[in-house]
Amino acid sequence: MLVRGVSVVGAASGVMGAGSVLAQAVAPAAPSKVKVGLMLPYSGTYAKLGETIENGMRMALAEKGGKLAGREVEWVKLNDESDPAKADANARRLVQQDKVDVIVGTVHSGVQMAIQKVVAESKTLCLIPNAGVHAVTRNACLPNVFRTSFTMAQPTVALGQAMVERKARRAVWVTWDYPAGADSLEGFREGYTKAGGTIVKELKVPFPSTNFKAVLQEIEQLKPDAVACFFAGEGGIKFMKDYEAAGLRHRIPLYGSGFLTEGVLSAAGTSSEGIVTTLHYSNVLTTLRNGEFRYTYSRSFKSEPDVYAVQGYDTGLLLRQGLEAVQGDMGKRDQLYGALESAVIDSPRGKWRMGKAHNPVQDIYLRAVSNGENRVIGVAAKALEDSGSGCRLA
């Protein structure tokens, strides 16, 4: 009996041990990390923009414990240097070597075009937190590319109408000679001429030159009612300061796409005072949502947020919504893209939805610089949607 009892116990133990091993063998593995590739500028004229976009995105994920649909996140950072010549190799490194699940990029429109080629081939999800170049969501649009910022035409279409209403009927346009400048001009030309304005001359400066002496001399000679422009970052600061130094600020009003004065008012000083711009955000929007966002951001990063922080934040919100809809399974591409397309983002800029061509449908605010702030003086366009011309998705 004793031997039999021992045998039974031993057998039972063996079965229990086998069951334990079996249970361990079939236990579900912890979900892998979501690899987020940040292809942003971390040096040069747009370095601050890249840093701020990343801060905003990290803040959106921090609201969910730093995770995406319960999955840990691995950040892969790459400095694109705002250099289109290096962009193809950089994007391929993220896809082929780092094997990221999503590319978040970028600021420079020329670099964005190279990213577009790589994500077209690899079918990697790409979220654009800034670059407004038209081609990527028009004739070259893709089902796996979504923009959370703006198209270059959105602010400047609205700017044209606002200028005519303020009696600026003859204007000179000036910008850098690169894709973002060309697309901004397209929007301004459409909005301004439709409103009854006349563009006296279109002036261009090689990118990223900040030698504005020749164009300022020409503006002086042309004597328009106003000047409209697209510049950003350090180049925007230099243009405003040179415009003031040339004695033009008090004689010929300066208007711009809102990126002219965004995030640079402290550095620009008095040269920015009175400049009227159009953009999808202002730091002084008096909404509870914006107030909460600004409070949390400033505490987290010890700096004040601007439109680039908002765009990074909204990129994080969009990615969160998409992955939550598919329970973190990025293999469910059709469902993921459908969730991104139907997204409504409760943003500090105001609620916006994703348009048919994967661009935000959003309000464009009329702003004027007063005492170092981009104060909202009106809404230049309500729920403005880019045309998405040529996009097969639209």
C-alpha positions as CSV (number, residue, x, y, z in Angstrom):
1,M,0.0,0.0,0.0
2,L,2.8,2.3,0.9
3,V,4.6,1.7,-2.3
4,R,1.4,2.1,-4.2
5,G,0.7,5.3,-2.3
6,V,4.1,6.6,-3.0
7,S,3.6,5.8,-6.7
8,V,0.3,7.6,-6.8
9,V,1.7,10.7,-5.1
10,G,4.7,10.6,-7.4
11,A,2.5,10.2,-10.4
12,A,0.3,13.0,-9.3
13,S,3.4,15.2,-8.6
14,G,4.6,14.4,-12.1
15,V,1.3,15.3,-13.6
16,M,1.2,18.6,-11.7
17,G,4.8,19.3,-12.6
18,A,4.0,18.7,-16.3
19,G,0.9,20.8,-16.0
20,S,3.0,23.6,-14.5
21,V,5.5,23.3,-17.3
22,L,2.8,23.2,-19.9
23,A,1.1,26.3,-18.3
24,Q,4.4,28.1,-18.5
25,A,4.9,27.0,-22.1
26,V,1.6,28.4,-23.3
27,A,1.5,31.5,-21.1
28,P,1.0,34.6,-23.4
29,A,4.1,36.6,-24.0
30,A,4.3,40.2,-22.9
31,P,3.3,42.4,-25.9
32,S,6.3,43.8,-27.7
33,K,7.1,47.5,-27.5
34,V,5.8,50.0,-30.1
35,K,8.8,51.5,-31.8
36,V,8.2,55.2,-32.6
37,G,10.8,56.7,-34.9
38,L,11.2,60.5,-34.4
39,M,12.7,61.9,-37.6
40,L,12.9,65.5,-36.6
41,P,15.5,68.4,-36.8
42,Y,17.6,68.6,-33.6
43,S,20.2,71.0,-35.0
44,G,20.1,74.1,-37.3
45,T,17.4,76.7,-37.8
46,Y,14.6,74.3,-36.9
47,A,16.2,72.6,-33.9
48,K,13.8,74.2,-31.4
49,L,10.8,73.0,-33.4
50,G,12.0,69.4,-33.3
51,E,12.5,69.5,-29.6
52,T,9.2,71.1,-28.9
53,I,7.3,68.6,-31.2
54,E,8.9,65.7,-29.3
55,N,7.9,67.2,-25.9
56,G,4.3,67.6,-27.0
57,M,4.1,64.0,-28.2
58,R,5.7,62.6,-25.1
59,M,3.2,64.6,-23.0
60,A,0.2,63.0,-24.8
61,L,1.6,59.5,-24.1
62,A,2.4,60.4,-20.5
63,E,-1.3,60.9,-19.9
64,K,-1.7,57.1,-20.5
65,G,1.3,56.1,-18.4
66,G,3.7,56.5,-21.3
67,K,2.1,53.6,-23.1
68,L,0.1,53.1,-26.3
69,A,-2.9,50.9,-25.9
70,G,-1.1,49.2,-23.0
71,R,2.1,48.6,-24.9
72,E,5.4,50.0,-23.8
73,V,7.0,52.5,-26.2
74,E,10.5,52.6,-27.5
75,W,11.6,55.9,-28.9
76,V,14.1,56.0,-31.7
77,K,15.4,59.5,-32.4
78,L,17.1,60.6,-35.6
79,N,18.3,64.2,-36.4
80,D,17.3,64.9,-40.0
81,E,19.2,68.2,-39.9
82,S,16.5,69.7,-42.2
83,D,18.7,68.3,-45.0
84,P,16.7,66.8,-48.0
85,A,20.0,65.2,-49.4
86,K,20.2,63.0,-46.3
87,A,16.5,62.3,-45.9
88,D,16.1,59.1,-48.0
89,A,19.0,57.4,-46.2
90,N,17.7,58.5,-42.8
91,A,14.2,57.3,-43.4
92,R,15.4,53.9,-44.7
93,R,17.6,53.5,-41.6
94,L,14.5,53.9,-39.4
95,V,12.5,51.4,-41.5
96,Q,15.1,48.8,-42.4
97,Q,17.6,49.0,-39.5
98,D,15.6,50.2,-36.6
99,K,12.4,48.6,-37.8
100,V,10.1,51.3,-36.4
101,D,6.3,50.8,-36.4
102,V,5.7,54.5,-37.1
103,I,7.7,57.4,-38.4
104,V,6.8,60.8,-36.9
105,G,8.3,63.4,-39.2
106,T,9.0,66.0,-40.0
107,V,9.4,69.9,-40.1
108,H,11.1,70.6,-43.4
109,S,8.9,70.0,-46.4
110,G,11.8,69.0,-48.7
111,V,12.7,66.3,-46.1
112,Q,9.1,65.2,-45.9
113,M,9.0,64.4,-49.7
114,A,11.9,61.9,-49.2
115,I,10.1,60.3,-46.3
116,Q,7.0,60.0,-48.5
117,K,9.0,57.8,-50.9
118,V,10.2,55.5,-48.2
119,V,6.9,55.0,-46.5
120,A,5.2,54.4,-49.9
121,E,7.6,51.5,-50.5
122,S,7.6,50.1,-46.9
123,K,3.9,50.9,-46.1
124,T,5.1,52.2,-42.7
125,L,2.6,54.4,-40.9
126,C,3.8,58.1,-41.0
127,L,2.4,60.9,-38.9
128,I,3.4,64.4,-40.0
129,P,3.6,66.8,-37.1
130,N,4.5,69.9,-39.0
131,A,5.6,69.9,-42.7
132,G,2.7,71.4,-44.7
133,V,4.0,70.5,-48.2
134,H,0.9,69.9,-50.5
135,A,2.2,67.0,-52.5
136,V,2.1,64.5,-49.7
137,T,-1.6,64.8,-49.2
138,R,-2.6,65.8,-52.7
139,N,-1.2,64.1,-55.9
140,A,1.2,61.8,-53.9
141,C,-1.2,61.0,-51.1
142,L,-1.0,57.6,-49.3
143,P,-3.4,55.6,-47.1
144,N,-0.7,55.3,-44.4
145,V,0.2,59.0,-44.2
146,F,-1.7,61.4,-41.9
147,R,-1.0,65.1,-41.1
148,T,-1.7,66.6,-37.7
149,S,-0.6,70.1,-38.4
150,F,-1.8,72.1,-41.4
151,T,-1.2,72.4,-45.1
152,M,0.9,75.4,-46.3
153,A,-2.2,76.9,-48.0
154,Q,-4.5,76.9,-45.0
155,P,-3.0,79.9,-43.1
156,T,-2.3,81.9,-46.2
157,V,-5.7,81.4,-47.9
158,A,-7.2,82.9,-44.8
159,L,-4.6,85.7,-44.7
160,G,-5.5,87.0,-48.1
161,Q,-9.1,87.7,-47.2
162,A,-8.1,89.3,-43.9
163,M,-5.6,91.7,-45.6
164,V,-8.1,93.0,-48.1
165,E,-10.6,93.6,-45.3
166,R,-7.9,95.7,-43.6
167,K,-7.5,97.9,-46.8
168,A,-4.2,96.3,-47.9
169,R,-5.2,95.8,-51.6
170,R,-1.7,96.0,-53.2
171,A,0.9,93.6,-51.6
172,V,4.3,92.2,-52.2
173,W,4.9,88.6,-51.3
174,V,8.3,87.3,-50.0
175,T,9.5,83.9,-48.9
176,W,12.3,81.3,-49.1
177,D,12.6,79.6,-52.5
178,Y,11.7,76.0,-51.5
179,P,8.5,73.8,-51.5
180,A,7.0,75.3,-48.3
181,G,7.4,78.8,-49.7
182,A,5.8,77.8,-53.0
183,D,2.8,76.2,-51.4
184,S,2.3,79.1,-49.0
185,L,2.3,81.4,-52.1
186,E,-0.3,79.2,-53.8
187,G,-2.6,79.7,-50.8
188,F,-2.0,83.4,-50.6
189,R,-2.5,83.9,-54.3
190,E,-5.8,82.1,-54.1
191,G,-7.2,83.8,-51.1
192,Y,-5.8,87.3,-51.8
193,T,-6.8,87.6,-55.5
194,K,-10.2,86.1,-54.8
195,A,-10.8,88.8,-52.2
196,G,-9.9,91.5,-54.7
197,G,-6.2,92.1,-53.8
198,T,-3.4,92.5,-56.3
199,I,0.1,91.0,-55.8
200,V,2.5,93.6,-57.0
201,K,5.5,91.3,-57.0
202,E,6.5,87.8,-55.7
203,L,10.0,87.9,-54.2
204,K,12.1,84.9,-53.2
205,V,15.2,84.3,-51.1
206,P,17.4,81.1,-51.4
207,F,16.8,78.7,-48.5
208,P,18.1,79.0,-45.8
209,S,19.7,82.4,-46.5
210,T,18.9,85.2,-44.1
211,N,20.4,87.9,-46.3
212,F,17.3,90.0,-46.9
213,K,19.0,93.3,-48.0
214,A,18.0,93.0,-51.7
215,V,14.4,92.2,-51.2
216,L,13.9,94.9,-48.6
217,Q,15.4,97.4,-51.0
218,E,13.0,96.3,-53.6
219,I,10.0,96.5,-51.3
220,E,11.1,100.1,-50.5
221,Q,11.0,100.9,-54.2
222,L,7.7,99.2,-54.9
223,K,5.8,101.0,-52.0
224,P,3.0,98.4,-51.7
225,D,0.1,98.8,-49.2
226,A,1.5,95.8,-47.3
227,V,4.0,92.9,-47.4
228,A,2.9,89.3,-46.8
229,C,5.5,86.6,-46.1
230,F,6.3,83.1,-45.1
231,F,9.3,82.6,-42.8
232,A,9.9,80.7,-39.6
233,G,12.3,80.1,-36.8
234,E,15.6,82.0,-36.8
235,G,14.9,83.2,-40.3
236,G,11.7,84.7,-39.2
237,I,13.4,86.6,-36.4
238,K,16.0,87.9,-38.8
239,F,13.4,89.1,-41.3
240,M,11.4,91.0,-38.8
241,K,14.5,92.6,-37.3
242,D,15.8,93.6,-40.7
243,Y,12.4,94.9,-41.7
244,E,12.3,97.2,-38.7
245,A,15.9,98.2,-39.2
246,A,15.2,99.2,-42.8
247,G,12.5,101.6,-41.5
248,L,9.6,99.7,-43.1
249,R,7.7,98.5,-40.0
250,H,5.8,101.8,-39.4
251,R,5.3,102.6,-43.1
252,I,4.3,99.3,-44.8
253,P,2.4,96.9,-42.6
254,L,3.9,93.4,-42.4
255,Y,1.6,90.3,-42.5
256,G,2.5,86.6,-42.5
257,S,1.6,83.0,-42.1
258,G,1.6,82.6,-38.4
259,F,4.9,80.8,-38.3
260,L,6.6,84.1,-38.7
261,T,5.9,85.1,-35.1
262,E,5.2,81.7,-33.5
263,G,7.6,80.8,-30.7
264,V,10.0,83.6,-31.5
265,L,8.4,86.8,-30.0
266,S,10.8,87.1,-27.1
267,A,13.8,86.9,-29.5
268,A,12.2,89.2,-32.0
269,G,11.5,92.0,-29.5
270,T,9.9,95.2,-30.7
271,S,10.3,94.2,-34.4
272,S,7.3,91.9,-34.1
273,E,4.9,94.4,-32.5
274,G,1.8,95.0,-34.6
275,I,2.4,92.2,-37.1
276,V,-0.8,90.4,-38.1
277,T,-0.7,86.7,-38.9
278,T,-3.1,83.8,-39.5
279,L,-2.6,80.4,-37.8
280,H,-4.5,77.4,-36.3
281,Y,-3.4,78.3,-32.8
282,S,-2.6,81.1,-30.4
283,N,-1.1,80.7,-26.9
284,V,-3.7,83.0,-25.5
285,L,-6.8,81.1,-26.6
286,T,-9.1,81.4,-23.6
287,T,-10.4,77.9,-23.4
288,L,-10.2,75.5,-20.4
289,R,-8.6,72.9,-22.7
290,N,-5.8,75.2,-23.7
291,G,-5.3,76.5,-20.2
292,E,-4.9,72.9,-18.8
293,F,-2.5,72.0,-21.7
294,R,-0.3,75.0,-21.1
295,Y,-0.1,74.5,-17.4
296,T,0.9,70.9,-17.7
297,Y,3.4,71.5,-20.5
298,S,5.1,74.4,-18.7
299,R,5.5,72.4,-15.5
300,S,6.8,69.3,-17.4
301,F,9.3,71.0,-19.7
302,K,10.0,74.3,-17.9
303,S,9.1,76.3,-21.0
304,E,6.0,77.8,-22.6
305,P,4.3,75.7,-25.4
306,D,3.7,77.0,-28.9
307,V,2.0,75.7,-32.0
308,Y,4.7,73.1,-32.5
309,A,4.1,71.7,-29.0
310,V,0.4,71.5,-29.8
311,Q,1.1,69.7,-33.1
312,G,3.3,67.2,-31.4
313,Y,0.7,66.7,-28.6
314,D,-2.0,66.2,-31.2
315,T,0.2,63.6,-33.0
316,G,0.4,61.7,-29.8
317,L,-3.4,61.9,-29.3
318,L,-4.0,60.7,-32.8
319,L,-1.7,57.7,-32.4
320,R,-3.3,56.9,-29.1
321,Q,-6.8,56.9,-30.6
322,G,-5.7,54.7,-33.5
323,L,-3.9,52.1,-31.5
324,E,-6.7,51.9,-28.8
325,A,-9.2,51.2,-31.6
326,V,-7.2,48.1,-32.7
327,Q,-6.2,47.1,-29.1
328,G,-2.5,47.9,-29.9
329,D,-2.4,45.5,-32.9
330,M,-0.6,47.5,-35.7
331,G,-1.1,44.5,-38.0
332,K,-4.7,45.5,-38.4
333,R,-3.9,48.2,-40.9
334,D,-7.3,48.7,-42.5
335,Q,-8.9,49.1,-39.1
336,L,-6.1,51.3,-37.8
337,Y,-6.3,53.7,-40.8
338,G,-10.1,53.8,-40.5
339,A,-9.8,54.8,-36.9
340,L,-7.3,57.6,-37.8
341,E,-9.5,58.8,-40.6
342,S,-12.6,59.1,-38.3
343,A,-10.7,60.7,-35.4
344,V,-11.9,63.9,-33.8
345,I,-9.1,65.4,-31.7
346,D,-9.9,67.4,-28.6
347,S,-6.9,69.8,-29.0
348,P,-5.7,72.9,-27.3
349,R,-6.2,74.6,-30.6
350,G,-9.9,73.6,-30.6
351,K,-11.5,70.4,-31.7
352,W,-10.6,69.3,-35.2
353,R,-11.3,66.3,-37.4
354,M,-9.3,64.5,-40.0
355,G,-10.2,65.5,-43.6
356,K,-10.7,63.2,-46.6
357,A,-7.1,63.8,-47.8
358,H,-5.7,63.1,-44.2
359,N,-5.3,66.8,-43.2
360,P,-6.9,68.6,-40.2
361,V,-10.2,70.4,-40.8
362,Q,-9.7,73.3,-38.4
363,D,-10.3,77.0,-37.6
364,I,-7.7,79.5,-38.6
365,Y,-7.3,82.4,-36.2
366,L,-6.5,86.0,-37.0
367,R,-3.8,87.2,-34.6
368,A,-1.9,90.4,-33.9
369,V,1.3,90.8,-31.9
370,S,0.7,92.9,-28.8
371,N,3.1,93.2,-25.9
372,G,4.9,90.1,-26.9
373,E,1.9,87.9,-27.4
374,N,0.0,86.6,-30.5
375,R,-3.4,87.9,-29.4
376,V,-6.5,86.5,-31.2
377,I,-8.4,89.3,-32.8
378,G,-10.8,87.1,-34.8
379,V,-11.4,83.9,-36.7
380,A,-10.1,84.2,-40.3
381,A,-11.7,81.0,-41.4
382,K,-14.0,78.4,-39.8
383,A,-13.4,74.6,-40.2
384,L,-11.1,75.2,-43.2
385,E,-10.4,72.0,-45.2
386,D,-7.5,71.8,-47.7
387,S,-8.8,70.9,-51.2
388,G,-6.8,67.7,-51.3
389,S,-6.6,68.3,-55.0
390,G,-5.5,65.2,-56.9
391,C,-5.6,62.9,-53.9
392,R,-7.2,59.5,-54.8
393,L,-8.3,59.2,-51.2
394,A,-10.4,62.3,-51.2
